[in-house]
Amino acid sequence: DGIGRSRAEALDDMFGDSTFSEIDRQPEATFLLLPMVGKATAKKAAMSWKERRHVREVMRFLGDSGIKETQTIASRAVDEWGSSSLQTLNDDPYCLGELPGVSFLDADRLAKHLGVAETSSRRIQAGALHLLREAHGAKGHMYLPGGELTLQLAQLLGLSTEQLDVDIDLVAAPKIRC
């Protein structure tokens, strides 16, 4: 807040690649270095910077894994998990797909980036829940015959049906949001 495009560019000109770390180190003092920025504006910008720190960290984390629309997704993650967002996503990258408007494919991309095995039971469970959510949206119910679920799941995950655990425990899975 209080720092528009031209002021942001001025900061970038001053500090280059270390702009963010300089602001993190001493936000109010850094903003005061800008021309025509007084104490009130610098204080407001520093408060805003601190409040959005978690969103920036999650954006960087998601961007490193190749996920697009990181600002929207990061904001949703921080709204949901607050300052523990990074830890939550590291512990279970598939919880990302439980956020409204975030695809299973984004969660799977993050999981692969973090080294989750492609035959992980959590990946299979998350993929199955994704397919059930889609069935709910398209057909109005949360049911797919086992054989159909297995075939669709194998296709979604790029696995053979033999690699899937057909006794997926969906009852213990995270809540399904409709």
Phi, psi and omega in degrees: 000134178088352180242105180273191183301313184293323177290321177298318177296323177296319176298318179297321177296323181289316191245347179059228183294343181263014182304308183298317181293326177294317178294318178300321184295313180208081188302308184297315180297322180294316180293330178292341178289343181284142176295142176067022176247118179266182183300319183296315180292318180298319180294316179298317179294320180295318178298315180298318180300315181294319180295327184267003182304315182295321178298316179298317180297317179292321177301314180297316180299313180292318180299323178298335180267000177092012180279137178268172179054042186296328182295315180297312182294317180297319178298319178295320179297315181292325175299322183281314189244357178061220185290350178266013183303313181297317179296318180299314181291326175292320181291321182212087182299338181286346175293340176302321180290350178274350178283143179303132176079005179253131185277157173301323182297324175294315179298320179294322177298316178297315180299316178298318178300325181274359176089017177291132182296144182292343177257014179303139179297327179293322178295315180297317179298315180296321178296318179296317178297321177300314180295322178293322176297318178296319178297322178297315181293321184278322188243354177081016178216166181251051183220136169221136175303144184309316180295320179293318178300315181298316180296313180296322180294317178300317179294314180301316186271351182069035180240164172277159180297333180291334181279350183271144173273102186290345178264053182295128181273087181280342179294324180272359182289162176303155182303143178271127178262128181249000000 
